[in-house]
Amino acid sequence: MDVPVEIKWIIEDEQSNGYILQLIETNHDKGRILPVVIGAPEAHAIALELQGIKPFRPFTHDLAVQFLEALDAEVRKVVITELNKNTFFATIYISSNSVGEQVIDSRPSDAIAIAIRVGAPIFVNEDVMSVAGLEVDLQTGAYNKSLKQTDGIPDTAPPIIQNNLEKLEKELQKAIESENYELAAKIRDQINLMKS
């Protein structure tokens, strides 16, 4: 079974020298968040698209979408299908009249960057979400700290969360000092969601 998700936020992570893409389950009051570490280029490509900012020249993901459109192919959905040795795997489901249904192996960051450009739904395999997801009460923003531990998969979420909490708290202080209260409110909301 696949769990529908949407992008909650993207946070820079100094511990991994990358970014953490937070995917939140969309179909429950008590949901789960799946943190996925992605590279800087993919994080920027996703963030710019979410903000509606078009680059001067097309990114690789824009080019992929143009190829699909030129071939009259449609992205039906993307699914994060597997977690193996701390690496997520994804598939892109494509259909076209000329070649029918196709399943393409992808990194989750690339699959998501393409999905948001074409409005395709994003899913996470239930087994992946149950192993790597963090349970969150969407009403209070509290994380369930008793994460399920699975053999061979280290529980890395709490240090990542703590690292980002410290960074967000510093950013909150800077926003308040510069009297940027709109930004401060957004940062405060992210902090509240991450704290238990």
Secondary structure, DSSP 8 states (H G I E B T S, - for coil): -EEEEEEEEEEEETTTTEEEEEEEESS-SEEEEEEEEE-HHHHHHHHHHHTT---SS--HHHHHHHHHHHTTEEEEEEEEEEEETTEEEEEEEEEETTTEEEEEEE-HHHHHHHHHHHT--EEEEHHHHHHH-EEEETTT--B-S----BTTB---HHHHHHHHHHHHHHHHHHHHHTT-HHHHHHHHHHHHHH--
